[in-house]
Amino acid sequence: MDKLQFDSLKARLASADVELVAVSKLRSPEAVKPLYDFGQRIFGENRVQELLEKKAGMEALGCQGLRWHLIGHLQRNKVKYIIDFVELIHGVDSLDLLQEINKQAQKKNRKVACLLQFHVAQEETKFGLDFEEARALLQSPAYAAMQNINIVGIMGMASNTADATQVQREFAQLNNYFHLLKAEFFGDRPDFKWRSMGMSGDYELAISEGSNMVRIGSLLF
Ligand SMILES: *Cc1c(COP(=O)(O)O)cnc(C)c1O
């Protein structure tokens, strides 16, 4: 994508008040650098090891002020490698993982922003909570005791299907979960505001169903 196309995408997203996470996975630092030069600062990776390598590689190219999001499934034993710099962890799908994030964040004296990931797609393989699991997590004494995490919204992926009606229905369901949780648990918390949904192939549908954070990879490259 050249600068003109990038600016036009950014303008489209800005008009809907949607944040762009540029998904840099599987691209070299050299391939990602042009996006940085266009002004992009938020980058998403789905694997911890690659995130660390990409971060180092881009810094070596002189990129500063990068804001890293972990968008994929996160294993508990890898939390410690990203905890001192990660800006947002999108894929929180268990109390155990949240406890580990809290524990590591405490060591670094940080408060780390997280999204609860929901499973709404048809595919069995996609990670995520169902709605009652999320409620149970948020009602648990363990969650109440956590001082070093901040849940700022939800994340999800729609089914990988050409059926736009179904994709739209799944995004609507995610948005509905967001509003239900907000009403029950986060009513007075303006920082609980993010709906991370939509990728290259379905971000317009996601925005029409309430997304305000899209994770776009292939379209940018
Ligand atoms: C790869 C990935 C994306 C971006 O997908 P594209 O189709 O390349 O835009 C978004 N979210 C997650 C969790 C991903 O792993």
The ligand as a MOL file (V3000), in Angstrom:
LIG
                    3D

  0  0  0     0  0            999 V3000
M  V30 BEGIN CTAB
M  V30 COUNTS 15 15 0 0 0
M  V30 BEGIN ATOM
M  V30 1 C -3.1730 -12.0310 11.2290 0
M  V30 2 C -4.1910 -11.4680 12.1200 0
M  V30 3 C -4.9190 -10.3350 11.7500 0
M  V30 4 C -4.7660 -9.6380 10.4220 0
M  V30 5 O -5.2770 -10.4220 9.3860 0
M  V30 6 P -5.3070 -9.8600 7.8880 0
M  V30 7 O -6.3310 -10.6970 7.2230 0
M  V30 8 O -3.9360 -10.0590 7.3450 0
M  V30 9 O -5.6990 -8.4330 7.9380 0
M  V30 10 C -5.8440 -9.8400 12.6670 0
M  V30 11 N -6.0250 -10.4030 13.8800 0
M  V30 12 C -5.3410 -11.5000 14.2620 0
M  V30 13 C -5.5970 -12.0740 15.6100 0
M  V30 14 C -4.3950 -12.0510 13.4090 0
M  V30 15 O -3.7190 -13.1450 13.8070 0
M  V30 END ATOM
M  V30 BEGIN BOND
M  V30 1 1 1 2
M  V30 2 1 2 3
M  V30 3 2 2 14
M  V30 4 1 3 4
M  V30 5 2 3 10
M  V30 6 1 4 5
M  V30 7 1 5 6
M  V30 8 2 6 7
M  V30 9 1 6 8
M  V30 10 1 6 9
M  V30 11 1 10 11
M  V30 12 2 11 12
M  V30 13 1 12 13
M  V30 14 1 12 14
M  V30 15 1 14 15
M  V30 END BOND
M  V30 END CTAB
M  END
